[in-house]
């Protein structure tokens, strides 16, 4: 494997992940993807579909401009693994259960009213903050999955 190809694919997909997860995902998808039942599953599926299309829209031109030769099977395997793991984590209860099983339930709830030391305003209401443990664990899980996807894309 060429480390330069790996680095270029990772950079392109990392940027595309951030854009797709934060700019392309709709507020409706974000709010509904963790709901129980089909409403949540379908919202999550729509989010992952647009996220995967965003990744392709960034990766394919990047690969063409840099002269990278990526196989169709590598793209299918890598983006497929990425899509499945992203969908799984974004159902929310799944990632929360994984965090709890690993002893990270307290960190998962950090920054939310569920955390015993949640920040509050002077009148006792939840205070604004820049993020939550759930978000940090979500993004970290996606980054690990993205690494696996890039390995598949560049090795197959």
WOSUL-V263195 format. One record per residue. N is the residue number from 1. RES is the residue in one letter. SS is DSSP state (a for helix, b for strand, c for the rest). Layout:
# WOSUL-V263195
n=N res=RES ss=SS
n=N res=RES ss=SS
This chain:
# WOSUL-V263195
n=1 res=X ss=c
n=2 res=X ss=c
n=3 res=X ss=a
n=4 res=X ss=a
n=5 res=X ss=a
n=6 res=X ss=a
n=7 res=X ss=a
n=8 res=X ss=a
n=9 res=X ss=a
n=10 res=X ss=a
n=11 res=X ss=a
n=12 res=X ss=a
n=13 res=X ss=a
n=14 res=X ss=a
n=15 res=X ss=a
n=16 res=X ss=a
n=17 res=X ss=a
n=18 res=X ss=a
n=19 res=X ss=a
n=20 res=X ss=a
n=21 res=X ss=a
n=22 res=X ss=a
n=23 res=X ss=a
n=24 res=X ss=a
n=25 res=X ss=c
n=26 res=X ss=c
n=27 res=X ss=a
n=28 res=X ss=a
n=29 res=X ss=a
n=30 res=X ss=a
n=31 res=X ss=a
n=32 res=X ss=a
n=33 res=X ss=c
n=34 res=X ss=c
n=35 res=X ss=c
n=36 res=X ss=c
n=37 res=X ss=a
n=38 res=X ss=a
n=39 res=X ss=a
n=40 res=X ss=a
n=41 res=X ss=a
n=42 res=X ss=a
n=43 res=X ss=a
n=44 res=X ss=a
n=45 res=X ss=a
n=46 res=X ss=a
n=47 res=X ss=a
n=48 res=X ss=a
n=49 res=X ss=a
n=50 res=X ss=a
n=51 res=X ss=a
n=52 res=X ss=a
n=53 res=X ss=a
n=54 res=X ss=a
n=55 res=X ss=a
n=56 res=X ss=a
n=57 res=X ss=a
n=58 res=X ss=a
n=59 res=X ss=a
n=60 res=X ss=a
n=61 res=X ss=a
n=62 res=X ss=a
n=63 res=X ss=a
n=64 res=X ss=a
n=65 res=X ss=a
n=66 res=X ss=a
n=67 res=X ss=c
n=68 res=X ss=c
n=69 res=X ss=c
n=70 res=X ss=c
n=71 res=X ss=c
n=72 res=X ss=a
n=73 res=X ss=a
n=74 res=X ss=a
n=75 res=X ss=a
n=76 res=X ss=a
n=77 res=X ss=a
n=78 res=X ss=a
n=79 res=X ss=a
n=80 res=X ss=a
n=81 res=X ss=a
n=82 res=X ss=a
n=83 res=X ss=a
n=84 res=X ss=a
n=85 res=X ss=a
n=86 res=X ss=a
n=87 res=X ss=a
n=88 res=X ss=a
n=89 res=X ss=a
n=90 res=X ss=a
n=91 res=X ss=c
n=92 res=X ss=c
n=93 res=X ss=a
n=94 res=X ss=a
n=95 res=X ss=a
n=96 res=X ss=a
n=97 res=X ss=a
n=98 res=X ss=a
n=99 res=X ss=a
n=100 res=X ss=a
n=101 res=X ss=a
n=102 res=X ss=c
n=103 res=X ss=c
n=104 res=X ss=c
n=105 res=X ss=a
n=106 res=X ss=a
n=107 res=X ss=a
n=108 res=X ss=a
n=109 res=X ss=c
n=110 res=X ss=c
n=111 res=X ss=c
n=112 res=X ss=c
n=113 res=X ss=c
n=114 res=X ss=c
n=115 res=X ss=c
n=116 res=X ss=c
n=117 res=X ss=c
n=118 res=X ss=c
n=119 res=X ss=c
n=120 res=X ss=b
n=121 res=X ss=c
n=122 res=X ss=c
n=123 res=X ss=c
n=124 res=X ss=c
n=125 res=X ss=c
n=126 res=X ss=b
n=127 res=X ss=c
n=128 res=X ss=c
n=129 res=X ss=c
n=130 res=X ss=c
n=131 res=X ss=c
n=132 res=X ss=c
n=133 res=X ss=a
n=134 res=X ss=a
n=135 res=X ss=a
n=136 res=X ss=a
n=137 res=X ss=a
n=138 res=X ss=a
n=139 res=X ss=a
n=140 res=X ss=a
n=141 res=X ss=a
n=142 res=X ss=a
n=143 res=X ss=a
n=144 res=X ss=a
n=145 res=X ss=a
n=146 res=X ss=a
n=147 res=X ss=a
n=148 res=X ss=a
n=149 res=X ss=a
n=150 res=X ss=a
n=151 res=X ss=a
n=152 res=X ss=a
n=153 res=X ss=a
n=154 res=X ss=a
n=155 res=X ss=a
n=156 res=X ss=c
